[in-house]
Amino acid sequence: MPTNDVIEKNTGGARMIRPRYSIRVDEGLVRAVIEMPGVPKDGVSMTIENNELRLMGTRANVNTTGTYLLRERNQGDYYQTFTLD
């Protein structure tokens, strides 16, 4: 399984997170499970262009006060591409 890496995408320097995922074949269908914590259903977009499936997930802005002592989740939206055969 890939790591949940922070990547820099050509989006004006915005931080993008590569989500964790699983892909399997089930009864002749390819099924993908993508983990994007904090992203509502209407915050997910999928496009197919030039044999690439592009997934983006936008999290709602969360206003927090105080200073984090420990943070296990990275800030940013999700982005992942898959090459289609």
Residue pairs with C-beta under 8 A, 6 or more apart in sequence:
1 20
1 21
1 22
2 18
2 20
2 21
3 18
3 20
4 17
4 18
4 19
4 20
4 74
5 17
5 18
6 15
6 16
6 17
6 18
6 74
6 76
7 15
7 16
7 17
7 18
7 79
8 15
8 16
9 16
9 79
14 76
14 77
15 74
15 75
15 76
15 77
16 76
16 77
16 78
16 79
17 74
17 76
17 77
17 78
17 79
18 78
18 79
18 80
19 34
19 35
19 36
19 55
19 57
19 78
19 80
20 34
20 35
21 32
21 33
21 34
21 35
21 80
22 32
22 33
23 30
23 31
23 32
23 33
23 82
24 30
24 31
25 31
32 82
34 55
34 57
34 78
34 80
36 44
36 57
36 59
36 78
37 73
38 59
38 60
38 62
38 73
39 57
39 58
39 59
39 77
39 78
40 60
43 57
43 58
43 59
43 60
44 55
44 56
44 57
45 55
45 56
45 57
45 58
46 53
46 54
46 55
46 56
47 53
47 54
48 54
48 84
51 83
51 84
51 85
52 81
52 82
52 83
52 84
53 81
53 82
53 84
54 79
54 80
54 81
55 78
55 79
55 80
55 81
55 82
56 77
56 78
56 79
57 77
57 78
57 79
58 77
58 78
59 76
59 77
59 78
